[in-house]
Amino acid sequence: MPPPLIDVFHGLVSLMKWKLADATPQRIYLDTAFVEGLHQVLGWQFPDGHDAMLQDLHPSLANLDHVRHLINLTRSTKYPSGTGFEGACRLANEHTSLPLEQRYVRCAETHVIDRDVEFKLVVCMTSRMSSHLVQAKHLSIDTSFKRAQGWQEFKIESWDSEHCRSVVSAHAFTTSQSAKAHLILFQ
C-alpha cells in the first residue's frame, strides 16, 4: 500500500478519537466519523445505494489482518504507553498539567491492602462531575459494566432533581472488590 494512502488511513482512524483504544477492523465501520471521513476521502456518491468499503481506498485493505496492523500502528502512536494501566498512569500524569476543567483521569494508583496483595485503581471524573457528586444527596453505584478485562468498573451516579434524571458523577476501575479496596476508593 502506498505511504500516502497509509497516511489517509491513519487520518481516518484518528477521527475515532477515544474510540481508537478499542478499534477493530469490524468496529471502525460502526463509527460515524470514520465512515463519513471515508466517504469524503473517496468523494463517495453512494453508487447503487452501497456504503464505501476500505477496499475502495486500496485493495489490500480487504485483508482484515492488514487493517488490524494499521489500526495498531495508529493506536501505538496515540497511546505510546498502551491502553492498560500504564496508559492510564500516563494520562493521569498528563492531565495534572491541564486546567482543572479539562482534567478527566484523576488518579491511576497501585495500593497494597494485605501484606503482598496489590490492587490498582483508576478514577475518572471531570470537575463538573466532581462538583455534582459533592452536592449529591442520593448516590447509586452501577457495577454491571465489564468493558475492561481484569477490572471491575464502577459508575457512580447521583440524582439531578432539577432535571429529573440520573447523572454519572465518576467512573472508577479497580482490580479488587474487597472491603479494604472499597475504603480506599471512597476516601
Contacts in CASP RR format, 6 or more apart in sequence:
PFRMAT RR
TARGET T0000
AUTHOR 0000-0000-0000
METHOD contacts of the structure
MODEL  1
MPPPLIDVFHGLVSLMKWKLADATPQRIYLDTAFVEGLHQVLGWQFPDGH
DAMLQDLHPSLANLDHVRHLINLTRSTKYPSGTGFEGACRLANEHTSLPL
EQRYVRCAETHVIDRDVEFKLVVCMTSRMSSHLVQAKHLSIDTSFKRAQG
WQEFKIESWDSEHCRSVVSAHAFTTSQSAKAHLILFQ
1 9 0 8 1.000
1 58 0 8 1.000
1 60 0 8 1.000
1 61 0 8 1.000
1 66 0 8 1.000
2 58 0 8 1.000
5 57 0 8 1.000
5 58 0 8 1.000
6 70 0 8 1.000
8 41 0 8 1.000
8 57 0 8 1.000
9 54 0 8 1.000
9 57 0 8 1.000
9 61 0 8 1.000
9 70 0 8 1.000
9 74 0 8 1.000
10 70 0 8 1.000
10 73 0 8 1.000
10 74 0 8 1.000
10 77 0 8 1.000
11 74 0 8 1.000
12 34 0 8 1.000
12 37 0 8 1.000
12 38 0 8 1.000
12 41 0 8 1.000
13 20 0 8 1.000
13 23 0 8 1.000
13 28 0 8 1.000
13 34 0 8 1.000
13 70 0 8 1.000
13 71 0 8 1.000
13 74 0 8 1.000
14 20 0 8 1.000
14 74 0 8 1.000
14 78 0 8 1.000
15 31 0 8 1.000
15 33 0 8 1.000
15 34 0 8 1.000
15 37 0 8 1.000
16 23 0 8 1.000
16 28 0 8 1.000
16 31 0 8 1.000
16 33 0 8 1.000
16 34 0 8 1.000
17 33 0 8 1.000
19 27 0 8 1.000
19 31 0 8 1.000
20 71 0 8 1.000
20 74 0 8 1.000
20 75 0 8 1.000
20 78 0 8 1.000
20 79 0 8 1.000
21 75 0 8 1.000
21 79 0 8 1.000
21 83 0 8 1.000
22 83 0 8 1.000
23 31 0 8 1.000
23 71 0 8 1.000
23 75 0 8 1.000
24 68 0 8 1.000
24 71 0 8 1.000
25 64 0 8 1.000
25 67 0 8 1.000
25 68 0 8 1.000
25 71 0 8 1.000
28 34 0 8 1.000
28 67 0 8 1.000
28 71 0 8 1.000
29 35 0 8 1.000
35 51 0 8 1.000
35 52 0 8 1.000
38 44 0 8 1.000
38 52 0 8 1.000
38 54 0 8 1.000
38 56 0 8 1.000
38 57 0 8 1.000
39 51 0 8 1.000
39 52 0 8 1.000
41 57 0 8 1.000
42 52 0 8 1.000
42 56 0 8 1.000
42 57 0 8 1.000
44 51 0 8 1.000
44 52 0 8 1.000
44 56 0 8 1.000
53 62 0 8 1.000
54 61 0 8 1.000
54 62 0 8 1.000
54 67 0 8 1.000
55 61 0 8 1.000
55 62 0 8 1.000
60 66 0 8 1.000
61 67 0 8 1.000
75 82 0 8 1.000
75 83 0 8 1.000
76 82 0 8 1.000
79 87 0 8 1.000
80 90 0 8 1.000
81 87 0 8 1.000
81 89 0 8 1.000
81 90 0 8 1.000
84 148 0 8 1.000
85 108 0 8 1.000
85 120 0 8 1.000
85 122 0 8 1.000
87 108 0 8 1.000
88 105 0 8 1.000
88 108 0 8 1.000
88 122 0 8 1.000
88 173 0 8 1.000
89 108 0 8 1.000
91 104 0 8 1.000
91 105 0 8 1.000
91 108 0 8 1.000
92 105 0 8 1.000
92 106 0 8 1.000
92 107 0 8 1.000
92 108 0 8 1.000
92 122 0 8 1.000
95 102 0 8 1.000
95 103 0 8 1.000
95 104 0 8 1.000
95 105 0 8 1.000
95 106 0 8 1.000
96 103 0 8 1.000
100 127 0 8 1.000
101 126 0 8 1.000
101 127 0 8 1.000
101 128 0 8 1.000
103 126 0 8 1.000
103 127 0 8 1.000
104 124 0 8 1.000
104 125 0 8 1.000
104 126 0 8 1.000
105 122 0 8 1.000
105 123 0 8 1.000
105 124 0 8 1.000
106 123 0 8 1.000
106 124 0 8 1.000
106 125 0 8 1.000
107 121 0 8 1.000
107 122 0 8 1.000
107 123 0 8 1.000
108 120 0 8 1.000
108 121 0 8 1.000
108 122 0 8 1.000
109 120 0 8 1.000
109 121 0 8 1.000
109 122 0 8 1.000
110 118 0 8 1.000
110 119 0 8 1.000
110 120 0 8 1.000
110 121 0 8 1.000
111 118 0 8 1.000
111 119 0 8 1.000
111 120 0 8 1.000
111 121 0 8 1.000
111 181 0 8 1.000
111 184 0 8 1.000
112 118 0 8 1.000
113 119 0 8 1.000
113 176 0 8 1.000
113 178 0 8 1.000
113 180 0 8 1.000
113 181 0 8 1.000
113 184 0 8 1.000
114 180 0 8 1.000
117 176 0 8 1.000
119 174 0 8 1.000
119 175 0 8 1.000
119 176 0 8 1.000
119 178 0 8 1.000
119 181 0 8 1.000
120 151 0 8 1.000
120 173 0 8 1.000
120 174 0 8 1.000
120 175 0 8 1.000
121 172 0 8 1.000
121 173 0 8 1.000
121 174 0 8 1.000
121 175 0 8 1.000
121 181 0 8 1.000
121 184 0 8 1.000
121 185 0 8 1.000
122 172 0 8 1.000
122 173 0 8 1.000
122 174 0 8 1.000
123 170 0 8 1.000
123 171 0 8 1.000
123 172 0 8 1.000
123 173 0 8 1.000
123 185 0 8 1.000
124 170 0 8 1.000
124 171 0 8 1.000
124 172 0 8 1.000
124 173 0 8 1.000
125 133 0 8 1.000
125 169 0 8 1.000
125 170 0 8 1.000
125 171 0 8 1.000
129 167 0 8 1.000
129 168 0 8 1.000
129 169 0 8 1.000
129 170 0 8 1.000
130 169 0 8 1.000
130 170 0 8 1.000
132 158 0 8 1.000
132 160 0 8 1.000
132 167 0 8 1.000
132 169 0 8 1.000
133 139 0 8 1.000
133 156 0 8 1.000
133 158 0 8 1.000
133 169 0 8 1.000
133 170 0 8 1.000
136 158 0 8 1.000
136 159 0 8 1.000
136 169 0 8 1.000
137 158 0 8 1.000
137 159 0 8 1.000
137 161 0 8 1.000
138 158 0 8 1.000
138 159 0 8 1.000
139 156 0 8 1.000
139 157 0 8 1.000
139 158 0 8 1.000
139 169 0 8 1.000
140 156 0 8 1.000
140 157 0 8 1.000
140 158 0 8 1.000
140 166 0 8 1.000
141 154 0 8 1.000
141 155 0 8 1.000
141 156 0 8 1.000
141 157 0 8 1.000
142 154 0 8 1.000
142 155 0 8 1.000
142 157 0 8 1.000
143 152 0 8 1.000
143 153 0 8 1.000
143 154 0 8 1.000
143 155 0 8 1.000
145 153 0 8 1.000
145 155 0 8 1.000
146 153 0 8 1.000
147 153 0 8 1.000
148 173 0 8 1.000
150 175 0 8 1.000
151 173 0 8 1.000
151 174 0 8 1.000
151 175 0 8 1.000
152 173 0 8 1.000
152 174 0 8 1.000
152 175 0 8 1.000
152 176 0 8 1.000
152 177 0 8 1.000
153 171 0 8 1.000
153 172 0 8 1.000
153 173 0 8 1.000
154 170 0 8 1.000
154 171 0 8 1.000
154 172 0 8 1.000
154 173 0 8 1.000
154 174 0 8 1.000
154 185 0 8 1.000
155 168 0 8 1.000
155 170 0 8 1.000
155 171 0 8 1.000
156 168 0 8 1.000
156 169 0 8 1.000
156 170 0 8 1.000
156 171 0 8 1.000
156 172 0 8 1.000
157 166 0 8 1.000
157 167 0 8 1.000
157 168 0 8 1.000
157 169 0 8 1.000
158 166 0 8 1.000
158 167 0 8 1.000
158 169 0 8 1.000
159 165 0 8 1.000
159 166 0 8 1.000
159 167 0 8 1.000
160 166 0 8 1.000
160 167 0 8 1.000
172 185 0 8 1.000
174 181 0 8 1.000
174 185 0 8 1.000
END
